[in-house]
Amino acid sequence: MTPDSVVQILRQALLTALWMSAPLLLIAFTAGIVISLIQIVTSIQDAAFSTIPRLAVFLVSTLLLMPWMLKKLTAYTIALLGDLGRYAH
């Protein structure tokens, strides 16, 4: 295995991880901003009001995006294992 192929495998792994985590991070960021704006407008400074909705939104978005994430991860794994013979020598 050449150093170029190792770099290519790591690059693909990092890009796959980025594309799988980006929607969840974007949803969590948006939920955090919206909940913070609601807290500012209503002057509610309760920690539970801040944490519980953010966790709920993140959990629901994770459950909704799970099939898509699994499809992406499966495609990456099949591509990696399909080229395993090329990396062996």
Buried (B, 14 or more C-beta within 10 A) or exposed (E): EEEEEEEEBEEEEEEBEEEBEEBBEEBBEEBBEEBEEEBEEEEEEEEEBBEEBBEEBBEEBBEEBEEEBEEBEEEBEEEBEEEEEEBEE
